[in-house]
């Protein structure tokens, strides 16, 4: 009992330290992404009495983050908090939520190694500059990532809450539908039947929103869908290039992606949902051609799941290394922790130029 309490206390200390470090990293990111001002303008025009429009008298849905715009409107109208501050507060809070859910997920995945899994996953998340960057960018990227992870955690622990969170996710960004498909695929694989009731609970609350879109903007799809989306080999090629760039830098030459694939034989049963999620989302990002914005925005939602799978794979691999016998197994914690630090440093080093370039250009824009 004393050992359990000690371990529980250590986990809480590591969680608190992780939250503080993330907060410090986020506050060191002063950059605002240009696209954030689109949402700010829609919110401002609405509060000015012009409607939910970019230009007065033109009903065009040029945003893809309806719920984010509503949040900005609410904070400004009720609390008089300006749009950028509200966006950053929600962004940083979402980043902190990602760490908290990762902590809970680690405890659920393995009670014996929960401290090790969370510690190592937190190290990788904190070495990654993408989440702190996007948490302060003014966009909904990190909020989407947090709610996605929360929906997956609910599916694994409280399935009745999954549909409501997926509905919220889809109001935040259209990609919420992809997470819905992930859960559908998971339930079909596990239960061998289509989740009809679950699908109804997901779609039903979205009907009023879709009707609003159709009435107000004349289409159930945002204008950006027609302006930016498409199907063709050029999109797939661009998406593959985007994925390979991510794999080389953040993924440390593919190691963080390849190892979970190699260890899937032993981990699939316990981590089925995370495997399906990472696979489908990567295919989705490749299919739409990746992203024009840097700092790997489109891969931010899968980072916690990917890191959890990687750390679980490292632990499983080290536990099965019979050649080294008990030498490795008896030092599992220290060896895995050291490897996580080395991989985290490598990821940071390989992505440094990519991110430094963005920060440098943005700083010049601000001075100009």
C-alpha positions in Angstrom: 0.0 0.0 0.0 2.9 2.4 0.8 4.5 1.6 -2.5 1.3 2.4 -4.3 0.8 5.7 -2.5 4.4 6.6 -3.2 4.0 5.8 -6.9 0.7 7.8 -7.0 2.4 10.8 -5.4 5.4 10.7 -7.9 3.0 10.5 -10.8 1.2 13.6 -9.6 4.5 15.5 -9.1 5.6 14.6 -12.7 2.2 15.7 -14.0 2.5 19.0 -12.2 6.0 19.6 -13.5 4.9 18.7 -17.0 2.1 21.2 -16.8 4.4 24.0 -15.6 7.1 23.2 -18.3 4.4 23.2 -21.0 3.0 26.5 -19.8 6.5 28.1 -19.8 7.2 26.7 -23.4 3.9 28.1 -24.6 4.4 31.6 -23.2 7.7 31.6 -25.1 5.8 31.4 -28.4 4.7 35.0 -29.2 3.6 34.3 -32.8 0.0 34.7 -34.0 -0.9 32.7 -37.1 -2.4 34.9 -39.9 -5.4 32.6 -40.4 -6.5 33.4 -36.8 -7.6 36.8 -37.9 -10.2 35.3 -40.1 -12.1 34.0 -37.1 -11.5 37.3 -35.2 -13.1 39.2 -38.1 -16.1 37.0 -38.3 -16.6 37.3 -34.5 -16.1 41.1 -34.6 -18.6 41.5 -37.5 -21.2 39.5 -35.6 -20.9 41.6 -32.5 -21.0 44.7 -34.7 -24.5 43.7 -36.0 -23.3 42.7 -39.5 -23.9 39.0 -39.0 -21.6 36.0 -39.1 -19.8 37.3 -42.2 -16.4 38.3 -43.3 -17.6 41.3 -45.3 -20.9 43.1 -44.5 -23.7 41.9 -46.8 -21.8 38.9 -48.1 -22.9 35.6 -46.6 -19.8 33.5 -47.2 -18.7 30.8 -44.7 -14.9 31.4 -44.9 -14.2 29.8 -41.6 -14.0 26.1 -40.7 -14.2 26.5 -36.9 -17.8 27.4 -36.1 -17.5 26.6 -32.4 -14.2 28.4 -32.0 -15.8 31.6 -33.5 -18.8 31.2 -31.0 -16.3 30.8 -28.1 -14.5 34.1 -29.2 -17.8 35.9 -29.5 -18.9 34.7 -26.0 -15.7 35.7 -24.3 -15.8 39.2 -25.9 -19.5 39.8 -25.3 -19.7 38.4 -21.8 -16.3 39.0 -20.3 -15.0 41.7 -22.7 -11.8 39.6 -23.3 -10.3 40.4 -26.7 -10.2 37.7 -29.4 -6.5 36.9 -29.3 -6.3 36.6 -25.5 -9.4 34.3 -25.5 -7.9 32.2 -28.3 -4.6 31.9 -26.5 -6.3 31.1 -23.1 -8.2 28.2 -24.8 -5.2 27.1 -26.7 -2.9 26.8 -23.7 -5.7 25.3 -21.6 -6.1 22.7 -24.3 -2.4 21.9 -24.3 -2.6 21.4 -20.5 -5.6 19.2 -21.0 -3.7 17.0 -23.5 -1.1 16.3 -20.8 -3.8 15.5 -18.2 -5.6 13.1 -20.6 -2.3 11.5 -21.5 -1.7 11.0 -17.8 -5.1 9.3 -17.4 -4.6 7.3 -20.6 -1.2 6.0 -19.3 -2.8 4.9 -16.0 -5.5 3.0 -17.9 -3.2 1.4 -20.4 -0.9 -0.2 -17.9 -1.1 0.1 -14.1 2.3 -1.5 -13.7 4.1 0.8 -16.0 1.8 3.9 -15.9 4.4 6.1 -14.3 7.0 5.1 -16.9 4.6 5.5 -19.9 3.4 8.9 -18.8 6.9 10.2 -17.9 8.3 9.2 -21.3 5.3 10.4 -23.3 5.4 13.7 -21.5 9.1 14.1 -22.3 8.4 13.6 -26.0 5.4 16.0 -26.0 7.5 18.7 -24.2 10.4 18.3 -26.6 8.0 18.7 -29.5 7.6 22.4 -30.3 4.4 22.0 -32.4 1.9 21.9 -29.5 3.3 25.0 -27.7 3.5 26.8 -31.0 -0.1 26.1 -32.0 -1.5 26.7 -28.5 -0.5 30.4 -28.8 -1.2 30.8 -32.5 -4.8 31.9 -32.1 -6.1 28.9 -34.0 -8.2 26.0 -32.7 -5.6 23.3 -33.6 -4.6 22.3 -30.0 -8.2 22.5 -28.8 -9.2 20.0 -31.6 -6.3 17.8 -30.6 -7.3 17.8 -26.9 -11.0 17.0 -27.6 -10.0 14.3 -30.0 -7.9 12.6 -27.3 -10.7 13.1 -24.8 -13.2 11.4 -27.1 -10.8 8.5 -27.6 -10.3 8.2 -23.8 -14.0 8.2 -23.3 -14.4 5.5 -25.9 -11.9 3.4 -23.9 -13.4 4.2 -20.5 -16.8 5.9 -20.7 -18.3 5.0 -24.2 -21.6 6.7 -23.5 -19.7 10.1 -23.5 -18.0 9.5 -26.8 -20.8 10.7 -29.1 -21.4 14.1 -27.4 -17.6 14.8 -27.5 -17.5 13.9 -31.1 -20.4 16.2 -31.9 -18.5 19.0 -30.1 -15.4 18.1 -32.1 -17.3 18.3 -35.4 -18.6 21.7 -34.5 -15.1 22.8 -33.8 -13.7 21.5 -37.1 -15.0 19.4 -40.0 -12.3 16.8 -39.3 -14.3 15.7 -36.3 -16.1 13.5 -38.7 -12.8 11.6 -39.3 -12.6 10.9 -35.6 -16.2 9.7 -35.7 -15.2 7.2 -38.5 -12.3 6.1 -36.3 -14.6 5.2 -33.5 -17.1 3.5 -35.9 -14.2 1.4 -37.4 -13.1 0.5 -33.8 -16.6 -0.6 -32.8 -17.1 -2.6 -35.9 -13.9 -4.5 -35.3 -14.6 -5.1 -31.6 -18.4 -5.7 -31.7 -18.7 -7.0 -35.3 -21.7 -4.8 -36.0 -22.5 -1.3 -37.1 -23.0 1.2 -34.2 -26.4 2.5 -35.4 -27.5 4.0 -32.1 -24.1 5.6 -31.6 -24.2 7.1 -35.1 -27.7 8.6 -34.4 -26.5 10.2 -31.2 -23.6 11.7 -33.1 -25.5 13.1 -36.1 -28.8 14.2 -34.4 -27.3 17.3 -32.6 -25.6 18.3 -35.8 -28.8 18.6 -37.8 -29.7 22.1 -36.5 -26.2 23.3 -37.3 -26.3 21.9 -40.9 -29.8 23.5 -41.4 -28.4 26.8 -40.2 -25.5 26.5 -42.7 -27.9 25.7 -45.5 -30.3 28.6 -44.6 -27.6 31.2 -43.8 -24.9 30.4 -46.3 -26.7 28.4 -48.9 -24.6 25.3 -48.4 -24.0 22.6 -45.8 -20.2 22.8 -46.6 -18.0 25.8 -45.8 -16.7 27.9 -48.7 -13.1 26.7 -48.0 -14.1 23.2 -49.0 -14.8 24.3 -52.5 -11.8 26.7 -52.6 -9.1 24.4 -51.2 -10.2 20.7 -51.4 -9.8 18.4 -54.4 -9.0 14.9 -55.5 -6.1 14.0 -57.6 -2.6 12.5 -57.7 -1.1 15.8 -57.1 -2.8 16.0 -53.7 -1.6 12.5 -52.7 2.0 13.3 -53.8 1.9 16.5 -51.8 0.4 14.7 -48.8 3.1 12.0 -49.0 5.8 14.7 -49.1 4.2 16.3 -46.1 4.1 13.0 -44.2 7.7 12.1 -45.1 8.9 15.5 -43.9 7.1 15.0 -40.6 8.4 11.4 -40.3 12.0 12.6 -40.9 12.0 15.4 -38.3 9.4 15.0 -35.6 9.3 11.2 -36.3 13.1 10.9 -36.1 13.6 9.3 -39.5 10.4 7.3 -39.1 11.5 5.5 -35.9 8.5 6.8 -33.9 6.2 5.5 -36.6 7.9 2.3 -37.6 8.5 0.8 -34.1 4.7 0.7 -33.2 4.1 -1.0 -36.5 6.7 -3.7 -35.8 5.3 -4.2 -32.3 1.7 -4.3 -33.4 1.6 -8.1 -33.0 1.9 -7.7 -29.3 0.2 -4.3 -28.7 -2.8 -4.4 -31.0 -5.1 -6.0 -28.5 -4.5 -3.3 -25.8 -4.1 -0.3 -28.2 -6.5 -1.1 -31.0 -8.2 2.3 -30.9 -5.0 4.3 -30.9 -3.6 2.2 -33.8 -6.8 2.8 -35.9 -6.8 6.5 -35.0 -3.2 7.1 -36.1 -3.6 5.1 -39.3 -6.8 6.6 -40.5 -5.8 10.2 -39.6 -2.4 9.8 -41.4 -4.3 8.5 -44.5 -6.7 11.5 -44.3 -3.8 14.0 -44.1 -2.1 12.4 -47.0 -5.3 12.3 -49.0 -6.0 16.0 -48.6 -2.5 16.9 -49.6 -1.0 17.9 -46.3 -0.9 21.5 -45.1 0.5 24.7 -46.5 1.2 26.0 -42.9 4.4 24.8 -41.2 5.1 23.4 -37.8 3.1 20.2 -38.8 -0.3 21.6 -37.8 -2.3 18.7 -39.3 -0.3 16.1 -37.3 -0.7 17.8 -33.9 -4.0 15.8 -33.1 -2.2 12.4 -33.4 1.0 13.3 -31.5 -0.2 12.1 -28.0 -1.5 8.8 -29.4 1.6 8.3 -31.5 3.9 8.9 -28.6 1.9 6.6 -26.3 2.2 3.8 -28.9 5.9 4.5 -29.3 6.6 4.3 -25.6 4.5 1.2 -25.2 6.4 -0.3 -28.1 9.8 0.5 -26.5 8.7 -1.1 -23.2 7.4 -4.2 -25.0 10.6 -4.5 -27.1 12.9 -4.1 -24.1 10.9 -6.6 -22.1 11.3 -9.2 -24.9 15.0 -8.7 -25.4 16.1 -12.1 -24.2 19.7 -11.6 -25.4 20.4 -9.1 -22.7 18.5 -11.1 -20.2 17.7 -9.5 -16.8 20.1 -6.7 -17.3 17.6 -4.7 -19.5 14.5 -5.9 -17.7 15.8 -4.9 -14.3 16.6 -1.5 -15.6 13.5 -1.0 -17.7 12.5 2.3 -16.2 15.9 4.0 -16.5 16.7 2.6 -20.0 13.3 3.6 -21.4 13.5 7.0 -19.8 17.0 7.5 -21.3 15.8 6.4 -24.8 12.9 8.8 -24.5 15.2 11.7 -23.7 17.5 10.8 -26.6 14.5 10.5 -29.0 13.0 13.7 -27.8 16.3 15.6 -28.2 16.7 14.1 -31.7 13.2 15.2 -32.6 13.8 18.7 -31.4 17.2 18.9 -33.2 15.8 17.6 -36.5 12.8 20.0 -36.5 14.8 23.0 -35.2 15.5 24.6 -38.6 11.9 24.0 -39.8 10.4 25.8 -36.8 13.1 28.4 -36.4 12.5 29.5 -40.0 8.8 30.1 -39.2 9.5 32.0 -36.1 12.2 34.1 -37.9 9.8 35.0 -40.8 6.9 35.8 -38.4 9.2 38.0 -36.3 10.1 40.0 -39.4 6.4 40.3 -40.3 5.6 41.7 -36.8 8.4 44.3 -37.1 7.3 45.3 -40.6 
